[in-house]
Amino acid sequence: MDKIKIGLDFGTHQTKICVQTTPDEGHGVPYYEFFQFADLDGNKHYFLPSLIQINDDDTLSYGYVDQNKIKSFSALPQKQNIELEPEFNPAKMADALFAKYATAANAPEDKWIFSKALEIKLQNIRSRNTDKIKEAESAYEKQLDEYNTRKNVFRYFKQSTFVGVQNTSTPFIKSRTLCIWYLAYVIFLLEEKYDTNFSINMGVPTDETTYSSKKRLAVEILASAYYLVEEVYNNDINSFLNEKYEDLLKKTENKMFSKELKDLYNINIFPEAYANLSSLTFRGKLPTEKMSLTVDIGGGTTDVSFFSIHNGTPMIYRYWSIPRGLNYIAELSGFDYSEGDFTSRADSEVIDKFNRKKQELVYNLINDLKRRIKEETSIPVQSLMDALEDRIIVYSGGGSTYKFLTQPISTFTDVKLVDSSIWNEEKVEDKAIVSQLSLLLTTAYGLSVGDKDEDVKLKSYNSLYEYFPGKHEKEIQEISKDQC
């Protein structure tokens, strides 16, 4: 029997799957194919949008917005007209009042008194008008929030669950539950083609400080999805798709982590940056043991990792997930992400803002390293700068197809892009087509070549000092993860 391993790149914006098949019970030469998903018109794609829609009949559909089936939205709230008190010119009104009521007994200073009294009255009117405006805006924002929570298309539930930003949960459907349903749908598709004869390697956004907890979370979510597929719906995808979401909620069970559960469903969880780099180190594409960066620019997020290579294995020291991707650039530039054409339509100020965020992370990283070296060792700070000079920065993801997003950052000036050379030594189905998408499919491929997640090597900051001459003068403390 063939040994089948699924590299599941569950993405914030879209999901990619690489299937490694090894003949002769795992003893033959492996070959690779990328799973193809059908869109609403039956066309095949290597990507499945990470999206769930509530339909008119309260069932769910996955991957694409179907305007013919989507549950109707409530009317978008409108801002109400506010009746404000009219304002006036205190000086002119004071003149008019003085002229109207002036007598021989009136002193000229009475006009000044009129003016001051009217100024106080005007201030009170403006204050009441401001309160009315704030009250109306607050009511509108509340209505808008309620409208948004009733939305019937859900995105970014993966990001919300694993990174904790841009929470897309509703009062009745949590982000974690959306992840379970979406992955259950993916497992249904895989089992339709491969039966149950496969294992899953999935990626999570993490580094050394959060890997353990996020691995447990990912196992729980995947196992809960498996439970729906195999125990609740008995591998019947039609029963699953015809279930109303309220009944699906009742049948969804959150499994709790155990090693037995992980082994039962043959699940391995890898850091996404590790998998991304594994696609290059697997065949020696990055033969370096110095400190470098990898930047994965996706549709919903940009993931930045600080790494080195030891004996062909990537070592991840630090990881950030920035809630900015191609969607961010498109939205602020005034067009829809699906329309593409970033080269001519992306606003230069938005691009600069996007790139500055990446630069800010790198500068903070370098400054933090400088501080810790100075405080904790006898190593000259210049040794750090020498070690970081002209270092590699590896770009991948859909955003890496645009040169204006793949610039050098600080001392990381040796820009490298993941290209089709990663497939040169592999048997890949439809290699000519796949090679053109190498920037997008890297992580899925890297996951498919992974073996056991127990083999993952994530390094803490203190191990970086081996690159510099000199000895530590003080005990080195572990550094906590900065989240962006």
LINWO-V475832 format. One line per field, one symbol per residue. psi: psi as a letter, one per 30 degrees, with the letter a starting at -180 (. if undefined). burial: b if it has 24 or more other ideal C-beta (glycine too) atoms within 12 Angstrom, else e. A space follows every 10 residues. Layout:
psi=???
burial=???
This chain:
psi=kkkkkkjjij leelkkkkjk kjlhhgfakl lklkkkkkaf ggkklgkjki kkkklegglk lkekkjfffk kkklkkkkkk kkjlkkllje eeeeeeeeee gklffklffe eeeeeeeeee eeeeeeeeee eeeeeeeeee eeeeeeeefg lgkklgfeee effglhkgll ffjleeeeee eeeeeeeeee feegbgillk jklkjlaefg eeeeeeeeee eeeeeeeeee eeghgjeeee ffkkeeeeee fkkjkkklee eeeeghkkkk keeeeeeefe feghfiikgl klkkjjjaef lkkkkkllkj hgkkjkekkk jkhkaeeeee effglkeffb heeffkkeee eeeeeeeeee eeeeeeeeee eeeefflgkk efeeeeffkh lkjkkaleff fjeffhlljb fifikkkkaf fffegljkkh eeeeefgeff geeeeeeffl dkfffkjkkl efffffflll lkflkkkkkl kkk.
burial=eebbbbbbbb bbbbbbbbbb bbeeeeeeeb bbbbbbbeee eeeebbbbbb bbbbbeeebb bbbbbbeeeb beeeeeeeee eeeeeeeeeb eeebeeebee eeeeeeeeee beebbeebee ebeeeeeeee eeeeeeeeee eeeeeeeeee bbbbbbbbbb bbbebbebbb eebebbbbbb bbbbbbbbbb beebeeebbb bbbbbbbbbb beebbbbbbb bbbbbbbbbe ebbeeebeeb bebebeebee bbebbebeee bbeebbbbbb bbbbbbbbbb bbeebbebeb bbbbbbbbbb bbbbbbbbbb eebbbbbbbb bbbbbbbbbb eebeeebeee ebeeebeeeb beebbebbbe bbeebbebbb ebbeebbebe eeebeebbee bbbbbbbbbb bbeebbbebb bbeebbbbbb ebbeebebee eeebbebbbb bbbbbbbbbb bebeebbbbb bebbbbbbee eeeeeeeebe beeb
